[in-house]
Amino acid sequence: MVAGHGGERRSRVAEFLSTCGATPSAWPHKPPAFDFHTTEGHSWCLTVEATAHAPRHIATSVTPPATAADEGPEAAGVSARGTTGELVLFMYDRIPADSLRIDGDAGLIDLLRAWEPEGRT
C-alpha cells in the first residue's frame, strides 16, 4: 500500500460529507444526524436541517458515539460502519448498503443517497 493512502481515503470521506452539506438547499425531511465510522478508528457526524448542514469529525474514544436508541442530543438517526474504502465507495453509490454495518433507521441512508439538492455538483 502506498504511504499516506489511508489519509487520502479519510479525506475523501470528509470531502463527501462537506460536499453533501455544501448546499443552500433545504433538507426536505425531518432533520436527522448521520454517523459514519471507519474500522480504522475515524468517525464523522453529518447533521442536516432545513437551513444548515454541518459535518464534523467525531473524536476517537473508547466509548462509541450515541445511537438513535440512546435518544440523546448527539444521537444519530443512523450510523454506517465499514472500512474507509467501503464508506467512500458506498457514498458514491458504488456498493450497496448491505456491504456496511447499518445501525438505526436505514431508510435515512436511502434518503441521503437519493437527495439531489440544488447547486450540488
All heavy atoms as an XYZ file, in Angstrom:
903
protein
N       0.839     -1.177      0.000
C       0.000      0.000      0.000
C       0.887      1.245      0.000
O       1.886      1.303      0.685
C      -0.913     -0.015      1.226
C      -1.800      1.209      1.324
S      -2.940      1.129      2.707
C      -4.294      0.325      1.884
N       0.496      2.232     -0.720
C       1.252      3.481     -0.823
C       1.145      4.254      0.484
O       0.078      4.358      1.070
C       0.696      4.341     -1.988
C       1.409      5.672     -2.050
C       0.808      3.596     -3.297
N       2.254      4.789      0.960
C       2.241      5.578      2.197
C       1.295      6.749      2.052
O       1.243      7.406      1.022
C       3.650      6.075      2.504
N       0.515      6.993      3.079
C      -0.422      8.126      3.058
C      -1.749      7.795      2.416
O      -2.651      8.607      2.406
N      -1.897      6.593      1.846
C      -3.125      6.231      1.146
C      -4.346      6.277      2.067
O      -5.402      6.737      1.676
C      -2.970      4.842      0.526
C      -4.021      4.491     -0.460
N      -4.108      5.103     -1.684
C      -5.040      3.611     -0.390
C      -5.134      4.598     -2.344
N      -5.708      3.697     -1.579
N      -4.201      5.816      3.308
C      -5.307      5.852      4.259
C      -5.764      7.272      4.543
O      -6.938      7.543      4.681
N      -4.800      8.199      4.616
C      -5.144      9.602      4.830
C      -5.935     10.167      3.676
O      -6.862     10.951      3.864
N      -5.584      9.749      2.456
C      -6.340     10.190      1.286
C      -7.774      9.694      1.357
O      -8.710     10.424      1.040
C      -5.687      9.682      0.007
C      -4.401     10.382     -0.347
C      -3.771      9.808     -1.602
O      -4.497      9.249     -2.443
O      -2.546      9.916     -1.721
N      -7.967      8.450      1.742
C      -9.323      7.906      1.850
C     -10.113      8.637      2.925
O     -11.273      8.956      2.729
C      -9.273      6.412      2.157
C      -8.861      5.593      0.966
C      -8.988      4.137      1.283
N      -8.551      3.340      0.165
C      -8.107      2.114      0.279
N      -8.039      1.539      1.463
N      -7.734      1.435     -0.776
N      -9.477      8.879      4.082
C     -10.167      9.628      5.138
C     -10.579     10.991      4.617
O     -11.670     11.470      4.887
C      -9.271      9.782      6.370
C      -9.217      8.558      7.233
C      -8.571      8.862      8.575
N      -7.269      9.499      8.476
C      -6.124      8.862      8.301
N      -6.102      7.552      8.185
N      -4.993      9.527      8.250
N      -9.692     11.622      3.842
C     -10.005     12.931      3.275
C     -11.199     12.840      2.337
O     -11.994     13.762      2.254
C      -8.802     13.487      2.508
O      -7.733     13.719      3.390
N     -11.329     11.724      1.620
C     -12.455     11.559      0.711
C     -13.768     11.431      1.474
O     -14.797     11.894      1.002
C     -12.229     10.366     -0.203
C     -11.145     10.642     -1.221
C     -10.974      9.497     -2.174
N      -9.823      9.759     -3.015
C      -9.044      8.834     -3.513
N      -9.289      7.557     -3.254
N      -8.024      9.142     -4.265
N     -13.750     10.771      2.628
C     -14.962     10.701      3.448
C     -15.347     12.109      3.883
O     -16.489     12.537      3.715
C     -14.770      9.779      4.676
C     -15.970      9.865      5.606
C     -14.526      8.339      4.243
N     -14.391     12.848      4.426
C     -14.661     14.220      4.869
C     -15.092     15.099      3.702
O     -16.009     15.912      3.829
C     -13.419     14.804      5.552
N     -14.448     14.924      2.541
C     -14.801     15.704      1.347
C     -16.237     15.429      0.923
O     -16.994     16.346      0.615
C     -13.852     15.358      0.205
C     -14.186     16.040     -1.103
C     -13.289     15.583     -2.234
O     -12.224     14.989     -1.985
O     -13.679     15.815     -3.388
N     -16.629     14.157      0.914
C     -18.000     13.832      0.534
C     -18.993     14.475      1.487
O     -19.972     15.082      1.065
C     -18.235     12.319      0.508
C     -19.670     11.971      0.219
C     -20.107     11.858     -1.089
C     -20.589     11.803      1.242
C     -21.434     11.565     -1.372
C     -21.913     11.520      0.978
C     -22.335     11.397     -0.338
N     -18.734     14.356      2.777
C     -19.661     14.915      3.757
C     -19.732     16.429      3.651
O     -20.800     17.027      3.777
C     -19.276     14.482      5.171
C     -19.392     12.980      5.424
C     -18.877     12.639      6.810
C     -20.813     12.498      5.235
N     -18.615     17.087      3.387
C     -18.607     18.542      3.219
C     -19.331     18.940      1.944
O     -20.083     19.909      1.917
C     -17.172     19.072      3.176
O     -16.554     18.867      4.408
N     -19.109     18.194      0.862
C     -19.759     18.492     -0.401
C     -21.257     18.259     -0.292
O     -22.062     19.058     -0.769
C     -19.174     17.617     -1.535
O     -17.782     17.869     -1.602
C     -19.815     17.921     -2.859
N     -21.622     17.179      0.334
C     -23.036     16.861      0.518
C     -23.732     17.966      1.297
O     -24.855     18.344      1.001
C     -23.177     15.533      1.253
S     -24.876     15.050      1.561
N     -23.037     18.508      2.287
C     -23.622     19.551      3.119
C     -23.463     20.946      2.572
O     -24.073     21.881      3.068
N     -22.645     21.119      1.528
C     -22.375     22.456      0.987
C     -23.429     22.827     -0.049
O     -23.189     22.790     -1.245
C     -20.980     22.506      0.377
N     -24.596     23.143      0.416
C     -25.691     23.499     -0.487
C     -26.633     24.461      0.225
O     -26.837     24.358      1.428
C     -26.463     22.246     -0.941
O     -27.584     22.665     -1.725
C     -26.969     21.428      0.230
N     -27.213     25.389     -0.519
C     -28.215     26.263      0.080
C     -29.589     25.590      0.153
O     -30.519     26.131      0.736
C     -28.249     27.460     -0.881
C     -27.843     26.890     -2.202
C     -26.848     25.800     -1.874
N     -29.713     24.396     -0.430
C     -30.993     23.696     -0.461
C     -31.353     23.136      0.908
O     -30.511     22.585      1.612
C     -30.943     22.544     -1.463
O     -30.730     23.025     -2.760
N     -32.611     23.251      1.230
C     -33.109     22.720      2.498
C     -33.230     21.203      2.422
O     -33.575     20.642      1.384
C     -34.464     23.331      2.820
N     -32.954     20.545      3.526
C     -33.192     19.106      3.652
C     -34.703     18.945      3.728
O     -35.349     19.536      4.597
C     -32.505     18.589      4.906
C     -32.786     17.163      5.251
C     -33.560     16.716      6.281
C     -32.282     15.991      4.597
N     -33.567     15.344      6.305
C     -32.800     14.880      5.278
C     -31.457     15.794      3.496
C     -32.501     13.573      4.901
C     -31.165     14.492      3.128
C     -31.687     13.393      3.821
N     -35.310     18.174      2.840
C     -36.770     18.119      2.757
C     -37.447     17.156      3.724
O     -38.645     16.911      3.613
C     -36.997     17.671      1.305
C     -35.809     16.825      1.002
C     -34.657     17.471      1.742
N     -36.708     16.614      4.673
C     -37.256     15.623      5.598
C     -37.001     16.060      7.033
O     -36.344     17.061      7.279
C     -36.603     14.256      5.345
C     -36.611     13.842      3.913
N     -37.753     13.397      3.276
C     -35.625     13.836      2.974
C     -37.468     13.121      2.004
N     -36.185     13.385      1.812
N     -37.483     15.268      7.981
C     -37.197     15.521      9.390
C     -35.681     15.523      9.585
O     -34.990     14.644      9.079
C     -37.845     14.420     10.242
C     -37.635     14.587     11.719
C     -38.305     13.463     12.493
C     -37.965     13.599     13.966
N     -38.497     12.484     14.747
N     -35.131     16.518     10.307
C     -33.669     16.629     10.444
C     -33.053     15.476     11.239
O     -33.347     15.317     12.414
C     -33.467     17.940     11.202
C     -34.759     18.649     11.149
C     -35.827     17.619     10.939
N     -32.205     14.675     10.594
C     -31.511     13.602     11.304
C     -30.027     13.909     11.469
O     -29.518     14.901     10.949
C     -31.663     12.430     10.333
C     -31.530     13.096      8.990
C     -32.174     14.471      9.151
N     -29.356     13.040     12.171
C     -27.892     13.032     12.215
C     -27.454     11.685     11.672
O     -28.067     10.654     11.949
C     -27.390     13.231     13.632
N     -26.418     11.704     10.844
C     -25.845     10.501     10.258
C     -24.442     10.339     10.823
O     -23.639     11.255     10.741
C     -25.717     10.645      8.737
C     -27.000     10.885      8.017
C     -27.475     12.181      7.848
C     -27.736      9.832      7.490
C     -28.662     12.420      7.158
C     -28.918     10.061      6.801
C     -29.380     11.359      6.634
N     -24.137      9.176     11.376
C     -22.783      8.881     11.828
C     -22.133      7.919     10.847
O     -22.770      6.960     10.392
C     -22.782      8.250     13.218
C     -22.965      9.259     14.334
O     -22.996     10.468     14.055
O     -23.078      8.817     15.495
N     -20.874      8.198     10.523
C     -20.082      7.336      9.654
C     -18.825      6.958     10.422
O     -18.073      7.833     10.843
C     -19.727      8.068      8.348
C     -20.952      8.436      7.546
C     -21.545      9.675      7.695
C     -21.497      7.521      6.661
C     -22.672     10.013      6.971
C     -22.636      7.856      5.933
C     -23.220      9.103      6.079
N     -18.605      5.649     10.609
C     -17.488      5.152     11.402
C     -16.627      4.218     10.554
O     -17.156      3.315      9.916
C     -17.982      4.369     12.623
C     -18.972      5.116     13.447
N     -18.615      6.161     14.271
C     -20.319      4.984     13.561
C     -19.716      6.630     14.864
N     -20.748      5.936     14.444
N     -15.326      4.454     10.565
C     -14.425      3.550      9.860
C     -13.878      2.513     10.832
O     -13.725      2.785     12.025
C     -13.237      4.297      9.219
O     -12.391      4.808     10.241
C     -13.704      5.416      8.300
N     -13.590      1.347     10.312
C     -12.993      0.305     11.149
C     -11.569      0.682     11.544
O     -11.023      0.116     12.483
C     -12.989     -1.056     10.415
O     -12.314     -0.912      9.165
C     -14.402     -1.556     10.188
N     -10.992      1.681     10.846
C      -9.651      2.157     11.177
C      -9.662      3.164     12.326
O      -8.617      3.634     12.738
C      -8.990      2.807      9.940
C      -8.766      1.858      8.790
C      -9.949      1.791      7.815
O     -10.998      2.414      8.060
O      -9.807      1.107      6.800
N     -10.852      3.514     12.830
C     -10.931      4.348     14.022
C     -11.346      5.789     13.827
O     -11.296      6.569     14.775
N     -11.772      6.199     12.646
C     -12.206      7.575     12.417
C     -13.723      7.622     12.295
O     -14.341      6.694     11.763
C     -11.559      8.146     11.156
C     -10.076      8.199     11.260
N      -9.419      9.225     11.885
C      -9.122      7.320     10.857
C      -8.124      8.990     11.855
N      -7.914      7.838     11.245
N     -14.312      8.705     12.785
C     -15.761      8.845     12.733
C     -16.145     10.271     12.400
O     -15.443     11.218     12.759
C     -16.379      8.481     14.093
O     -16.166      7.118     14.396
N     -17.263     10.408     11.710
C     -17.823     11.713     11.366
C     -19.312     11.686     11.633
O     -19.956     10.650     11.530
C     -17.628     12.032      9.880
C     -16.216     12.199      9.478
C     -15.513     13.368      9.393
C     -15.301     11.178      9.087
N     -14.231     13.126      8.983
C     -14.074     11.788      8.784
C     -15.402      9.788      8.962
C     -12.962     11.073      8.360
C     -14.298      9.065      8.543
C     -13.097      9.717      8.255
N     -19.849     12.849     11.952
C     -21.283     13.016     12.117
C     -21.733     14.094     11.136
O     -21.138     15.170     11.071
C     -21.624     13.430     13.537
S     -23.396     13.715     13.780
N     -22.765     13.813     10.369
C     -23.356     14.788      9.464
C     -24.758     15.080      9.968
O     -25.587     14.183     10.070
C     -23.421     14.243      8.036
C     -24.158     15.126      7.020
C     -23.403     16.437      6.789
C     -24.357     14.376      5.710
N     -25.004     16.339     10.327
C     -26.367     16.738     10.693
C     -26.925     17.567      9.544
O     -26.230     18.409      8.978
C     -26.401     17.566     11.999
O     -25.525     18.685     11.870
C     -25.977     16.729     13.187
N     -28.144     17.292      9.175
C     -28.799     18.043      8.108
C     -30.114     18.588      8.644
O     -30.844     17.902      9.337
C     -29.029     17.193      6.838
C     -27.724     16.859      6.164
C     -29.782     15.925      7.146
N     -30.351     19.850      8.345
C     -31.562     20.522      8.803
C     -32.127     21.339      7.661
O     -31.551     21.379      6.574
C     -31.240     21.416     10.001
C     -30.691     20.640     11.190
C     -30.312     21.546     12.348
O     -30.478     22.768     12.253
O     -29.833     21.005     13.351
N     -33.207     22.009      7.916
C     -33.856     22.800      6.874
C     -32.940     23.889      6.323
O     -32.951     24.179      5.137
C     -35.146     23.415      7.406
N     -32.097     24.490      7.168
C     -31.284     25.612      6.706
C     -29.781     25.425      6.890
O     -29.015     26.250      6.437
C     -31.681     26.902      7.448
O     -31.509     26.690      8.856
C     -33.118     27.267      7.150
N     -29.356     24.380      7.558
C     -27.922     24.208      7.817
C     -27.543     22.738      7.726
O     -28.311     21.866      8.109
C     -27.574     24.733      9.202
N     -26.344     22.498      7.213
C     -25.811     21.149      7.097
C     -24.390     21.201      7.633
O     -23.593     22.005      7.157
C     -25.817     20.688      5.644
C     -27.086     21.023      4.931
N     -28.311     20.501      5.283
C     -27.335     21.869      3.909
C     -29.250     20.998      4.489
N     -28.674     21.843      3.646
N     -24.100     20.374      8.623
C     -22.801     20.503      9.277
C     -22.127     19.157      9.501
O     -22.520     18.420     10.394
C     -22.974     21.217     10.614
N     -21.102     18.831      8.693
C     -20.324     17.639      9.003
C     -19.269     17.974     10.051
O     -18.748     19.084     10.087
C     -19.676     17.281      7.667
C     -19.549     18.593      6.975
C     -20.709     19.437      7.439
N     -18.962     17.026     10.915
C     -17.881     17.236     11.878
C     -17.222     15.907     12.171
O     -17.863     14.858     12.130
C     -18.379     17.896     13.157
C     -19.336     17.062     13.964
C     -19.821     17.803     15.213
N     -20.918     17.081     15.833
C     -20.772     16.065     16.664
N     -19.575     15.650     17.004
N     -21.825     15.448     17.178
N     -15.928     15.979     12.436
C     -15.166     14.793     12.807
C     -15.492     14.492     14.257
O     -15.558     15.397     15.084
C     -13.667     15.065     12.617
C     -12.836     13.850     12.745
N     -12.189     13.513     13.901
C     -12.549     12.866     11.863
C     -11.531     12.384     13.718
N     -11.731     11.974     12.492
N     -15.731     13.231     14.553
C     -16.002     12.814     15.925
C     -14.688     12.325     16.512
O     -14.009     11.489     15.905
C     -17.047     11.679     15.986
C     -18.376     12.130     15.370
C     -17.249     11.220     17.419
C     -19.376     10.999     15.200
N     -14.314     12.857     17.659
C     -13.070     12.435     18.306
C     -13.133     10.946     18.605
O     -14.165     10.433     19.035
C     -12.857     13.219     19.591
N     -12.045     10.252     18.356
C     -11.974      8.831     18.631
C     -11.913      8.633     20.139
O     -11.184      9.306     20.835
C     -10.727      8.221     17.968
O     -10.758      8.538     16.586
C     -10.668      6.734     18.151
N     -12.732      7.725     20.619
C     -12.749      7.448     22.057
C     -13.057      5.978     22.278
O     -13.445      5.264     21.372
C     -13.800      8.310     22.756
O     -15.092      7.918     22.342
N     -12.908      5.546     23.506
C     -13.234      4.175     23.859
C     -14.739      3.986     23.839
O     -15.247      2.942     23.476
C     -12.652      3.828     25.250
C     -13.063      2.442     25.673
C     -11.138      3.949     25.228
N     -15.491      5.015     24.225
C     -16.947      4.950     24.249
C     -17.495      5.251     22.861
O     -17.184      6.279     22.296
C     -17.521      5.992     25.240
O     -16.906      5.778     26.492
C     -19.022      5.867     25.344
N     -18.308      4.356     22.284
C     -18.853      4.632     20.969
C     -19.824      5.808     21.012
O     -20.439      6.063     22.044
C     -19.578      3.333     20.596
C     -19.767      2.593     21.857
C     -18.732      3.083     22.834
N     -19.945      6.565     19.898
C     -20.883      7.669     19.857
C     -22.312      7.185     20.092
O     -22.625      6.020     19.882
C     -20.730      8.219     18.428
C     -19.398      7.735     17.977
C     -19.175      6.430     18.676
N     -23.168      8.110     20.506
C     -24.562      7.781     20.784
C     -25.257      7.321     19.508
O     -24.945      7.762     18.422
C     -25.271      9.002     21.358
N     -26.202      6.412     19.667
C     -27.002      5.945     18.535
C     -28.447      6.374     18.750
O     -28.801      6.905     19.804
C     -26.942      4.416     18.406
O     -27.501      3.851     19.588
C     -25.523      3.923     18.205
N     -29.277      6.127     17.782
C     -30.680      6.526     17.867
C     -31.343      5.960     19.119
O     -32.193      6.606     19.728
C     -31.431      6.068     16.620
N     -30.947      4.768     19.518
C     -31.544      4.154     20.698
C     -31.224      4.935     21.966
O     -31.975      4.887     22.938
C     -31.055      2.717     20.843
N     -30.123      5.695     21.961
C     -29.732      6.470     23.135
C     -30.580      7.721     23.299
O     -30.668      8.274     24.383
C     -28.251      6.865     23.050
C     -27.334      5.655     23.039
O     -27.645      4.666     23.734
O     -26.321      5.709     22.323
N     -31.160      8.223     22.213
C     -32.066      9.371     22.225
C     -31.495     10.638     22.843
O     -32.234     11.505     23.250
C     -33.384      9.012     22.941
C     -34.184      7.937     22.246
C     -34.614      8.298     20.832
O     -34.920      9.472     20.554
O     -34.655      7.389     19.989
N     -30.186     10.764     22.941
C     -29.575     11.987     23.450
C     -29.476     13.031     22.356
O     -29.753     12.766     21.191
N     -29.060     14.268     22.699
C     -28.969     15.328     21.708
C     -27.946     15.046     20.618
O     -28.043     15.560     19.517
C     -28.582     16.568     22.524
C     -28.026     16.040     23.797
C     -28.678     14.704     24.030
N     -26.952     14.205     20.901
C     -25.944     13.855     19.911
C     -26.268     12.537     19.209
O     -25.474     12.046     18.419
C     -24.565     13.743     20.580
C     -24.058     15.057     21.131
C     -23.760     16.064     20.033
O     -23.124     15.698     19.036
O     -24.173     17.217     20.184
N     -27.429     11.945     19.508
C     -27.774     10.649     18.946
C     -27.998     10.746     17.442
O     -28.644     11.655     16.952
C     -29.016     10.095     19.627
N     -27.456      9.773     16.732
C     -27.642      9.710     15.285
C     -28.908      8.932     14.972
O     -29.272      7.997     15.683
C     -26.442      9.024     14.642
N     -29.574      9.322     13.887
C     -30.721      8.557     13.419
C     -30.274      7.249     12.803
O     -30.984      6.258     12.817
N     -29.059      7.266     12.242
C     -28.495      6.072     11.623
C     -26.979      6.186     11.642
O     -26.423      7.282     11.611
C     -29.009      5.894     10.178
C     -28.554      7.032      9.282
C     -28.623      4.551      9.594
N     -26.308      5.043     11.718
C     -24.852      5.034     11.596
C     -24.452      3.944     10.620
O     -25.115      2.907     10.510
C     -24.174      4.826     12.955
O     -24.442      3.538     13.460
N     -23.390      4.225      9.883
C     -22.835      3.277      8.922
C     -21.400      2.998      9.322
O     -20.653      3.925      9.639
C     -22.893      3.855      7.513
N     -21.023      1.726      9.321
C     -19.673      1.319      9.707
C     -19.067      0.427      8.628
O     -19.744     -0.450      8.095
C     -19.691      0.528     11.013
C     -20.175      1.298     12.197
C     -20.255      0.403     13.446
N     -21.025      1.048     14.481
C     -20.540      1.945     15.313
N     -19.279      2.296     15.246
N     -21.309      2.504     16.224
N     -17.814      0.682      8.340
C     -17.079     -0.139      7.381
C     -15.669      0.390      7.281
O     -15.288      1.316      7.999
N     -14.886     -0.197      6.389
C     -13.551      0.338      6.169
C     -13.707      1.713      5.515
O     -14.764      2.050      4.973
C     -12.721     -0.563      5.237
O     -13.308     -0.550      3.935
C     -12.616     -1.985      5.769
N     -12.656      2.496      5.546
C     -12.696      3.808      4.902
C     -13.033      3.653      3.424
O     -13.880      4.371      2.892
C     -11.355      4.535      5.076
O     -11.060      4.623      6.473
C     -11.386      5.920      4.475
N     -12.389      2.706      2.768
C     -12.658      2.469      1.351
C     -14.101      2.096      1.089
O     -14.721      2.569      0.129
N     -14.673      1.240      1.946
C     -16.079      0.853      1.780
C     -16.997      2.048      1.944
O     -17.963      2.209      1.185
C     -16.450     -0.232      2.789
C     -15.842     -1.577      2.503
C     -15.998     -2.564      3.645
O     -16.214     -2.163      4.812
O     -15.881     -3.769      3.358
N     -16.726      2.908      2.941
C     -17.569      4.090      3.129
C     -17.513      5.013      1.919
O     -18.546      5.523      1.477
C     -17.159      4.851      4.393
C     -17.615      4.260      5.711
C     -17.020      5.043      6.879
C     -19.120      4.210      5.823
N     -16.320      5.222      1.379
C     -16.188      6.088      0.202
C     -16.961      5.489     -0.969
O     -17.743      6.182     -1.628
C     -14.699      6.301     -0.162
C     -14.565      6.981     -1.517
C     -14.004      7.125      0.910
N     -16.777      4.205     -1.227
C     -17.497      3.559     -2.329
C     -19.004      3.616     -2.113
O     -19.772      3.871     -3.051
C     -17.039      2.110     -2.486
C     -15.626      1.927     -3.028
C     -15.204      0.458     -2.932
C     -15.518      2.437     -4.457
N     -19.437      3.398     -0.894
C     -20.859      3.455     -0.565
C     -21.425      4.854     -0.815
O     -22.488      5.013     -1.414
C     -21.064      3.044      0.896
C     -22.457      3.250      1.385
C     -23.483      2.424      0.970
C     -22.747      4.275      2.272
C     -24.782      2.612      1.424
C     -24.030      4.469      2.726
C     -25.054      3.637      2.309
N     -20.719      5.876     -0.365
C     -21.204      7.246     -0.510
C     -21.340      7.653     -1.972
O     -22.203      8.453     -2.311
C     -20.279      8.204      0.228
C     -20.374      8.075      1.711
S     -19.172      9.156      2.491
C     -19.266      8.608      4.162
N     -20.477      7.104     -2.802
C     -20.558      7.409     -4.229
C     -21.377      6.368     -4.989
O     -21.277      6.255     -6.196
C     -19.154      7.579     -4.813
C     -18.547      8.892     -4.393
C     -17.622      8.952     -3.359
C     -18.927     10.087     -4.993
C     -17.077     10.166     -2.945
C     -18.393     11.301     -4.584
C     -17.472     11.321     -3.563
O     -16.938     12.526     -3.147
N     -22.200      5.629     -4.242
C     -23.159      4.687     -4.825
C     -22.500      3.578     -5.639
O     -23.038      3.134     -6.651
C     -24.171      5.452     -5.675
C     -25.584      4.944     -5.491
O     -25.790      4.039     -4.657
O     -26.480      5.452     -6.181
N     -21.319      3.128     -5.206
C     -20.594      2.078     -5.926
C     -20.798      0.694     -5.313
O     -20.532     -0.309     -5.954
C     -19.095      2.383     -5.981
C     -18.743      3.689     -6.649
C     -19.021      3.611     -8.144
N     -18.452      4.719     -8.869
C     -19.126      5.799     -9.244
N     -20.402      5.926     -8.943
N     -18.541      6.757     -9.915
N     -21.223      0.651     -4.031
C     -21.520     -0.624     -3.385
C     -22.834     -0.472     -2.623
O     -23.213      0.637     -2.225
C     -20.380     -1.089     -2.445
C     -20.151     -0.091     -1.311
C     -19.100     -1.365     -3.214
C     -19.172     -0.584     -0.242
N     -23.565     -1.565     -2.394
C     -24.850     -1.496     -1.696
C     -24.698     -1.315     -0.185
O     -23.634     -1.590      0.384
C     -25.499     -2.839     -2.024
C     -24.343     -3.758     -2.262
C     -23.260     -2.911     -2.868
N     -25.779     -0.872      0.428
C     -25.784     -0.638      1.878
C     -25.451     -1.902      2.662
O     -24.835     -1.821      3.722
C     -27.130     -0.077      2.318
N     -25.835     -3.071      2.145
C     -25.560     -4.295      2.905
C     -24.075     -4.664      2.917
O     -23.678     -5.622      3.558
C     -26.429     -5.453      2.434
C     -26.173     -5.882      0.989
O     -25.236     -5.357      0.346
O     -26.930     -6.737      0.502
N     -23.241     -3.859      2.261
C     -21.789     -4.029      2.347
C     -21.239     -3.452      3.641
O     -20.093     -3.698      3.996
C     -21.096     -3.343      1.168
O     -21.529     -3.883     -0.049
N     -22.053     -2.645      4.321
C     -21.664     -1.982      5.569
C     -22.528     -2.486      6.708
O     -23.567     -3.109      6.495
C     -21.875     -0.466      5.446
C     -21.179      0.243      4.297
C     -21.646      1.683      4.233
C     -19.676      0.179      4.464
N     -22.127     -2.171      7.919
C     -22.992     -2.405      9.082
C     -23.805     -1.133      9.272
O     -23.252     -0.054      9.504
C     -22.160     -2.692     10.326
C     -23.027     -2.873     11.542
C     -22.208     -3.197     12.757
N     -23.018     -2.940     13.929
C     -22.530     -2.773     15.135
N     -21.231     -2.843     15.333
N     -23.328     -2.536     16.143
N     -25.106     -1.237      9.166
C     -26.009     -0.102      9.325
C     -26.783     -0.293     10.619
O     -27.429     -1.327     10.814
C     -26.995      0.017      8.139
C     -26.265      0.075      6.799
C     -27.928      1.210      8.335
C     -25.481      1.329      6.545
N     -26.718      0.687     11.514
C     -27.483      0.671     12.764
C     -28.441      1.847     12.742
O     -28.080      2.938     12.300
C     -26.549      0.807     13.976
C     -25.631     -0.391     14.138
O     -26.108     -1.535     13.982
O     -24.440     -0.186     14.421
N     -29.648      1.632     13.215
C     -30.636      2.706     13.238
C     -31.555      2.622     12.033
O     -31.752      1.559     11.457
N     -32.093      3.753     11.628
C     -33.066      3.828     10.542
C     -32.359      3.831      9.186
O     -31.946      4.875      8.685
C     -33.907      5.092     10.714
C     -35.015      5.215      9.690
O     -35.082      4.392      8.748
O     -35.825      6.155      9.817
N     -32.235      2.663      8.573
C     -31.546      2.537      7.285
C     -32.225      3.357      6.192
O     -31.583      3.759      5.219
C     -31.464      1.068      6.872
N     -33.500      3.642      6.341
C     -34.206      4.465      5.367
C     -33.611      5.864      5.259
O     -33.689      6.496      4.200
N     -33.000      6.360      6.335
C     -32.361      7.677      6.294
C     -31.172      7.678      5.329
O     -30.933      8.660      4.634
C     -31.904      8.100      7.692
C     -33.021      8.419      8.684
C     -32.443      8.627     10.083
C     -33.802      9.629      8.231
N     -30.437      6.572      5.293
C     -29.310      6.457      4.363
C     -29.832      6.537      2.928
O     -29.262      7.216      2.077
C     -28.532      5.147      4.588
C     -27.833      5.153      5.939
C     -27.560      4.881      3.451
C     -26.582      5.988      6.030
N     -30.942      5.856      2.663
C     -31.538      5.906      1.322
C     -31.936      7.334      0.960
O     -31.732      7.775     -0.172
C     -32.762      4.992      1.238
C     -32.413      3.525      1.395
O     -31.263      3.145      1.085
O     -33.290      2.753      1.837
N     -32.501      8.072      1.921
C     -32.891      9.464      1.667
C     -31.671     10.335      1.356
O     -31.708     11.174      0.449
C     -33.645     10.044      2.872
C     -35.039      9.481      3.139
C     -35.580     10.041      4.452
C     -35.980      9.776      1.986
N     -30.593     10.127      2.112
C     -29.374     10.913      1.882
C     -28.789     10.623      0.508
O     -28.427     11.544     -0.226
C     -28.336     10.625      2.974
C     -27.025     11.393      2.865
C     -27.255     12.892      3.031
C     -26.017     10.885      3.895
N     -28.721      9.354      0.146
C     -28.142      8.991     -1.149
C     -29.009      9.457     -2.313
O     -28.495      9.752     -3.385
C     -27.912      7.485     -1.208
C     -26.759      7.070     -0.294
C     -26.581      5.595     -0.224
N     -26.031      5.062     -1.466
C     -25.672      3.809     -1.625
N     -25.781      2.957     -0.628
N     -25.195      3.396     -2.766
N     -30.324      9.542     -2.107
C     -31.225      9.965     -3.174
C     -31.377     11.478     -3.268
O     -31.871     11.992     -4.272
C     -32.605      9.327     -2.962
N     -30.935     12.201     -2.237
C     -31.121     13.660     -2.186
C     -30.317     14.344     -3.281
O     -29.115     14.122     -3.421
C     -30.704     14.153     -0.808
C     -30.943     15.601     -0.542
C     -31.976     16.374     -1.011
C     -30.145     16.465      0.284
N     -31.857     17.644     -0.521
C     -30.752     17.722      0.274
C     -28.994     16.270      1.025
C     -30.236     18.797      0.984
C     -28.490     17.329      1.740
C     -29.102     18.581      1.715
N     -30.957     15.168     -4.053
C     -30.320     15.935     -5.135
C     -30.549     17.427     -4.899
O     -31.367     18.038     -5.577
C     -30.909     15.526     -6.496
C     -30.625     14.096     -6.887
C     -29.205     13.880     -7.367
O     -28.529     14.867     -7.705
O     -28.784     12.716     -7.392
N     -29.832     18.014     -3.937
C     -30.056     19.443     -3.671
C     -29.586     20.327     -4.809
O     -28.667     19.966     -5.542
C     -29.239     19.701     -2.409
C     -28.187     18.662     -2.421
C     -28.790     17.463     -3.106
N     -30.230     21.478     -4.936
C     -29.809     22.449     -5.956
C     -28.385     22.904     -5.660
O     -28.008     23.086     -4.505
C     -30.708     23.669     -5.923
C     -32.111     23.413     -6.380
C     -32.965     24.661     -6.321
O     -32.439     25.773     -6.450
O     -34.175     24.504     -6.120
N     -27.613     23.068     -6.704
C     -26.266     23.595     -6.548
C     -25.224     22.570     -6.167
O     -24.054     22.878     -6.095
N     -25.615     21.335     -5.889
C     -24.632     20.300     -5.538
C     -24.100     19.693     -6.813
O     -24.848     19.301     -7.684
C     -25.256     19.229     -4.662
C     -24.197     18.259     -4.150
C     -24.761     17.332     -3.138
N     -25.112     16.080     -3.783
C     -25.671     15.070     -3.155
N     -26.005     15.175     -1.906
N     -25.952     13.961     -3.792
N     -22.790     19.611     -6.906
C     -22.167     19.012     -8.079
C     -21.434     17.760     -7.726
O     -21.082     17.538     -6.622
C     -21.176     20.006     -8.738
O     -20.207     20.392     -7.758
C     -21.921     21.186     -9.291
